[in-house]
Amino acid sequence: MERPSLYVVATPIGNLADITLRALDVLKRVDVIAAEDTRLASRLLKHHDITTRLMAVHEHNERGAAQKIVQLLAQGKSVALISDAGTPAISDPGALAVAAVREAGYPAVPVPGANAALCALSAAGLAAPHFLFYGFLPAQAAARKRELAALKALPYLLVFYEAPHRVVASIADIAAVLGDMRKITIARELTKLFETIHTCSLGEAAEWFAQDANQVKGEFVLLVDGAPAGEAADDGVVRRVLAALMRELPLKQAVKLAADITEARKNDVYELALRMKKNPD
Ligand code: SAM
């Protein structure tokens, strides 16, 4: 360790062997490892015969822990930061500690490795040139649907993280808001025993889960196609045009004209019109 630094170290997302040589070297040589869950970390460290001292840094103590890390650096010590799985600060704590360290004038050194989103993308075989990493959708259905409506017109593959107890409800909402036709790749339990990567349409996903109750277990990355070419680039524009036309015309006529004007897909405009009629706000 040349100078006191915070090493931001990626750890496995399942298979304990998915850790780089450099990560193991850093974890052995630092003075302290700041870990999201020290018990989980001990398991990983034991597996690799590492005995470095641990301290806890999780979402409930991150500010205080960040200050402790800065103090350790001030004493000339080096610290590694790890989360429960994958890359720290990606849908995980870590960003506050890194910011505090950098603000105090010490380097934050990335030691890259596993990340569930990139792992899923690498094996999904999707030729999308761009993707948008969203992470976890809101847990509550109404907020989730609002977020999805804001994402609907984006022409980028959408990358979501999801927990097993919400995955079916979330996919149902994704289908309801983005339409049944888009493709989804469900990447489950990556690098683990029951690793599954399944692609189908959003409309078919519920049936796929219903066929095998085991498919709902574990951890999930969901890759959902972006808005198809031709779909209006701005859902807000479609909504405004449609609202104006619906005030003057019967629904069917308003939908047809709004689709013509905005070049959005007629089915999508029709679905939007039904939602707007049901819920005018
Ligand atoms: N920092 C991690 C990373 O770099 O990917 C993400 C941590 S986030 C708290 C945990 C979520 O990541 C899970 O709920 C799941 O959506 C996704 N995830 C983590 N490990 C996974 C795995 N082995 N297979 C599929 N998804 C996984």
Residues whose N, C-alpha, C, O or C-beta is under 5 A from the ligand:
A	BS01	SAM	I13 G14 A85 G86 T87 P88 I90 S91 D92 A114 N115 A116 A117 Y161 E162 A163 A187 R188 E189 L190 E219 F220 V221
